[in-house]
Amino acid sequence: MPLWEIYHSPNAFTSAQKSALVASITKLYTDIGLPTFYVGVVFLPLTAENFYISAKPVTNFVRISIEHIARQLPNPESRTWWVETTNKALAPHIKDRGFNFEWHIKETPFDLWSIDGFRPPPDGTDALKKWVEVWLIPLLCPPTCP
Protein backbone atom coordinates (compact mmCIF):
# COMPACT_ATOMS: atom_id res chain seq x y z
CA MET A 1 0.00 0.00 0.00
CA PRO A 2 1.51 3.26 -0.94
CA LEU A 3 0.63 6.24 1.22
CA TRP A 4 1.46 9.64 -0.25
CA GLU A 5 1.60 12.73 1.97
CA ILE A 6 1.71 15.90 -0.12
CA TYR A 7 2.79 19.07 1.71
CA HIS A 8 1.96 22.26 -0.18
CA SER A 9 0.91 25.88 0.15
CA PRO A 10 -2.85 26.33 0.70
CA ASN A 11 -3.64 27.51 -2.84
CA ALA A 12 -1.32 25.15 -4.75
CA PHE A 13 -4.10 22.83 -5.94
CA THR A 14 -7.77 23.21 -6.77
CA SER A 15 -10.07 20.25 -6.14
CA ALA A 16 -9.90 19.33 -9.83
CA GLN A 17 -6.08 19.52 -9.79
CA LYS A 18 -5.97 17.30 -6.70
CA SER A 19 -8.23 14.76 -8.40
CA ALA A 20 -6.06 14.75 -11.53
CA LEU A 21 -2.87 14.31 -9.47
CA VAL A 22 -4.41 11.48 -7.44
CA ALA A 23 -5.50 9.77 -10.68
CA SER A 24 -1.90 9.94 -11.97
CA ILE A 25 -0.52 8.62 -8.68
CA THR A 26 -3.04 5.77 -8.60
CA LYS A 27 -2.20 4.86 -12.20
CA LEU A 28 1.47 4.45 -11.26
CA TYR A 29 0.43 1.56 -9.04
CA THR A 30 -2.41 0.03 -11.02
CA ASP A 31 -0.04 -0.13 -14.01
CA ILE A 32 2.12 -2.52 -11.99
CA GLY A 33 -0.79 -4.60 -10.72
CA LEU A 34 -1.79 -3.12 -7.36
CA PRO A 35 -5.50 -2.63 -6.69
CA THR A 36 -6.74 0.95 -6.53
CA PHE A 37 -7.83 0.61 -2.91
CA TYR A 38 -4.20 0.15 -1.84
CA VAL A 39 -3.35 3.73 -2.90
CA GLY A 40 -3.80 6.48 -0.30
CA VAL A 41 -3.09 10.17 -0.86
CA VAL A 42 -3.26 12.90 1.80
CA PHE A 43 -2.99 16.60 0.95
CA LEU A 44 -1.48 18.66 3.76
CA PRO A 45 -1.69 22.41 3.09
CA LEU A 46 0.80 24.49 5.04
CA THR A 47 0.90 28.26 5.30
CA ALA A 48 4.23 30.00 4.65
CA GLU A 49 4.81 30.53 8.37
CA ASN A 50 4.62 26.73 8.78
CA PHE A 51 6.72 25.65 5.79
CA TYR A 52 10.41 26.63 5.67
CA ILE A 53 13.31 25.69 3.43
CA SER A 54 16.78 27.21 3.93
CA ALA A 55 15.40 29.03 6.97
CA LYS A 56 12.93 30.94 4.80
CA PRO A 57 9.17 30.52 4.39
CA VAL A 58 8.17 29.00 1.06
CA THR A 59 5.00 29.24 -1.01
CA ASN A 60 6.15 27.73 -4.29
CA PHE A 61 7.26 24.30 -3.10
CA VAL A 62 5.66 20.87 -2.90
CA ARG A 63 7.17 18.20 -0.64
CA ILE A 64 6.00 14.61 -0.97
CA SER A 65 6.66 11.79 1.46
CA ILE A 66 5.77 8.34 0.13
CA GLU A 67 5.51 5.16 2.18
CA HIS A 68 5.67 1.88 0.30
CA ILE A 69 4.05 -0.51 2.70
CA ALA A 70 2.77 -3.46 0.66
CA ARG A 71 5.65 -3.71 -1.82
CA GLN A 72 9.30 -2.73 -2.05
CA LEU A 73 11.51 -1.87 -4.99
CA PRO A 74 13.81 -4.92 -5.09
CA ASN A 75 16.92 -3.70 -6.94
CA PRO A 76 18.74 -0.62 -8.26
CA GLU A 77 17.27 -1.01 -11.76
CA SER A 78 13.69 -1.00 -10.48
CA ARG A 79 14.46 1.99 -8.25
CA THR A 80 15.90 3.96 -11.17
CA TRP A 81 12.89 3.07 -13.32
CA TRP A 82 10.49 4.08 -10.52
CA VAL A 83 12.15 7.46 -9.93
CA GLU A 84 12.01 8.28 -13.64
CA THR A 85 8.41 7.06 -13.99
CA THR A 86 7.27 8.95 -10.89
CA ASN A 87 8.95 12.18 -11.99
CA LYS A 88 7.18 11.95 -15.37
CA ALA A 89 3.82 11.36 -13.67
CA LEU A 90 4.27 14.30 -11.28
CA ALA A 91 5.68 16.87 -13.71
CA PRO A 92 2.40 17.98 -15.36
CA HIS A 93 0.78 18.50 -11.96
CA ILE A 94 3.66 20.20 -10.16
CA LYS A 95 6.85 21.10 -12.06
CA ASP A 96 5.10 22.18 -15.28
CA ARG A 97 2.88 24.47 -13.18
CA GLY A 98 5.97 26.29 -11.87
CA PHE A 99 6.37 24.64 -8.48
CA ASN A 100 9.66 23.33 -7.14
CA PHE A 101 9.29 19.90 -5.60
CA GLU A 102 11.00 16.94 -4.04
CA TRP A 103 9.90 13.52 -2.93
CA HIS A 104 11.25 10.44 -1.22
CA ILE A 105 10.14 6.89 -0.44
CA LYS A 106 10.26 5.01 2.84
CA GLU A 107 9.83 1.25 2.50
CA THR A 108 8.23 -0.88 5.19
CA PRO A 109 9.21 -4.56 5.29
CA PHE A 110 6.35 -6.85 4.22
CA ASP A 111 6.13 -8.53 7.62
CA LEU A 112 5.66 -5.24 9.51
CA TRP A 113 2.14 -4.21 8.52
CA SER A 114 -1.45 -5.39 8.82
CA ILE A 115 -4.97 -4.31 7.91
CA ASP A 116 -7.58 -4.43 10.67
CA GLY A 117 -5.25 -6.71 12.62
CA PHE A 118 -4.76 -9.20 9.77
CA ARG A 119 -1.44 -9.82 8.06
CA PRO A 120 -1.89 -10.16 4.32
CA PRO A 121 -0.74 -13.29 2.48
CA PRO A 122 2.45 -13.11 0.38
CA ASP A 123 2.36 -11.44 -3.04
CA GLY A 124 1.44 -13.53 -6.05
CA THR A 125 -0.26 -16.30 -4.08
CA ASP A 126 -3.75 -17.72 -4.48
CA ALA A 127 -4.26 -16.88 -0.81
CA LEU A 128 -3.71 -13.19 -1.60
CA LYS A 129 -6.21 -13.26 -4.46
CA LYS A 130 -8.79 -14.89 -2.19
CA TRP A 131 -8.04 -12.45 0.65
CA VAL A 132 -8.56 -9.43 -1.62
CA GLU A 133 -11.72 -10.89 -3.17
CA VAL A 134 -13.43 -12.16 -0.02
CA TRP A 135 -12.25 -9.82 2.67
CA LEU A 136 -10.77 -6.56 1.41
CA ILE A 137 -12.97 -5.57 -1.51
CA PRO A 138 -16.24 -5.78 0.49
CA LEU A 139 -14.58 -3.97 3.41
CA LEU A 140 -13.14 -1.07 1.42
CA CYS A 141 -15.58 -0.64 -1.43
CA PRO A 142 -19.29 0.15 -1.47
CA PRO A 143 -21.53 -2.34 -3.30
CA THR A 144 -21.05 -0.45 -6.58
CA CYS A 145 -17.22 -0.51 -6.43
CA PRO A 146 -15.57 -2.27 -9.40
Wavefront OBJ file of the C-alpha trace (Angstrom):
o trace
v 0.000 0.000 0.000
v 1.509 3.264 -0.937
v 0.629 6.241 1.221
v 1.457 9.643 -0.253
v 1.598 12.733 1.968
v 1.713 15.900 -0.116
v 2.790 19.066 1.712
v 1.964 22.262 -0.180
v 0.914 25.884 0.153
v -2.847 26.329 0.701
v -3.636 27.506 -2.837
v -1.319 25.148 -4.747
v -4.102 22.827 -5.941
v -7.770 23.207 -6.772
v -10.074 20.246 -6.137
v -9.897 19.328 -9.830
v -6.085 19.521 -9.791
v -5.968 17.297 -6.703
v -8.227 14.756 -8.398
v -6.056 14.746 -11.528
v -2.870 14.314 -9.473
v -4.408 11.476 -7.444
v -5.497 9.773 -10.683
v -1.899 9.936 -11.972
v -0.516 8.621 -8.678
v -3.037 5.769 -8.605
v -2.203 4.861 -12.204
v 1.466 4.455 -11.256
v 0.432 1.562 -9.037
v -2.406 0.028 -11.021
v -0.044 -0.125 -14.014
v 2.120 -2.520 -11.986
v -0.790 -4.597 -10.722
v -1.789 -3.124 -7.363
v -5.495 -2.634 -6.693
v -6.744 0.947 -6.527
v -7.826 0.613 -2.909
v -4.196 0.154 -1.844
v -3.353 3.733 -2.898
v -3.805 6.476 -0.301
v -3.086 10.174 -0.858
v -3.262 12.904 1.795
v -2.985 16.601 0.946
v -1.482 18.660 3.765
v -1.694 22.412 3.087
v 0.801 24.490 5.043
v 0.898 28.260 5.304
v 4.229 30.004 4.653
v 4.809 30.527 8.374
v 4.619 26.735 8.780
v 6.719 25.645 5.790
v 10.408 26.630 5.666
v 13.313 25.690 3.425
v 16.782 27.210 3.930
v 15.397 29.031 6.975
v 12.926 30.943 4.798
v 9.170 30.521 4.392
v 8.166 29.000 1.057
v 5.000 29.243 -1.012
v 6.152 27.726 -4.292
v 7.256 24.304 -3.104
v 5.660 20.870 -2.899
v 7.166 18.201 -0.636
v 6.000 14.607 -0.972
v 6.657 11.790 1.464
v 5.772 8.336 0.133
v 5.512 5.157 2.175
v 5.668 1.881 0.299
v 4.048 -0.506 2.703
v 2.770 -3.462 0.665
v 5.649 -3.708 -1.825
v 9.305 -2.730 -2.049
v 11.515 -1.870 -4.992
v 13.811 -4.916 -5.087
v 16.921 -3.705 -6.938
v 18.743 -0.624 -8.264
v 17.268 -1.009 -11.763
v 13.689 -0.998 -10.482
v 14.458 1.995 -8.253
v 15.902 3.962 -11.174
v 12.886 3.074 -13.322
v 10.495 4.075 -10.516
v 12.152 7.463 -9.927
v 12.013 8.285 -13.638
v 8.414 7.059 -13.988
v 7.273 8.953 -10.895
v 8.952 12.185 -11.988
v 7.182 11.953 -15.370
v 3.822 11.355 -13.670
v 4.268 14.295 -11.276
v 5.683 16.868 -13.711
v 2.398 17.981 -15.362
v 0.784 18.499 -11.956
v 3.655 20.203 -10.161
v 6.850 21.095 -12.064
v 5.102 22.184 -15.282
v 2.885 24.465 -13.182
v 5.965 26.291 -11.873
v 6.374 24.637 -8.478
v 9.656 23.335 -7.144
v 9.290 19.900 -5.600
v 11.004 16.940 -4.040
v 9.896 13.522 -2.926
v 11.254 10.435 -1.218
v 10.140 6.892 -0.445
v 10.263 5.013 2.837
v 9.828 1.246 2.503
v 8.229 -0.877 5.194
v 9.207 -4.557 5.292
v 6.349 -6.850 4.219
v 6.131 -8.526 7.620
v 5.660 -5.242 9.513
v 2.142 -4.208 8.520
v -1.445 -5.390 8.816
v -4.969 -4.310 7.913
v -7.577 -4.431 10.671
v -5.254 -6.714 12.624
v -4.757 -9.196 9.767
v -1.439 -9.818 8.065
v -1.890 -10.159 4.317
v -0.742 -13.290 2.480
v 2.450 -13.111 0.380
v 2.358 -11.437 -3.036
v 1.437 -13.532 -6.047
v -0.261 -16.300 -4.085
v -3.746 -17.725 -4.480
v -4.257 -16.880 -0.815
v -3.710 -13.191 -1.595
v -6.212 -13.263 -4.463
v -8.788 -14.886 -2.186
v -8.041 -12.447 0.652
v -8.563 -9.426 -1.618
v -11.721 -10.891 -3.170
v -13.431 -12.155 -0.021
v -12.251 -9.822 2.671
v -10.770 -6.563 1.415
v -12.968 -5.573 -1.505
v -16.237 -5.779 0.489
v -14.581 -3.970 3.407
v -13.137 -1.070 1.422
v -15.583 -0.644 -1.430
v -19.290 0.154 -1.471
v -21.526 -2.339 -3.304
v -21.049 -0.447 -6.579
v -17.223 -0.510 -6.431
v -15.572 -2.268 -9.405
l 1 2 3 4 5 6 7 8 9 10 11 12 13 14 15 16 17 18 19 20 21 22 23 24 25 26 27 28 29 30 31 32 33 34 35 36 37 38 39 40 41 42 43 44 45 46 47 48 49 50 51 52 53 54 55 56 57 58 59 60 61 62 63 64 65 66 67 68 69 70 71 72 73 74 75 76 77 78 79 80 81 82 83 84 85 86 87 88 89 90 91 92 93 94 95 96 97 98 99 100 101 102 103 104 105 106 107 108 109 110 111 112 113 114 115 116 117 118 119 120 121 122 123 124 125 126 127 128 129 130 131 132 133 134 135 136 137 138 139 140 141 142 143 144 145 146
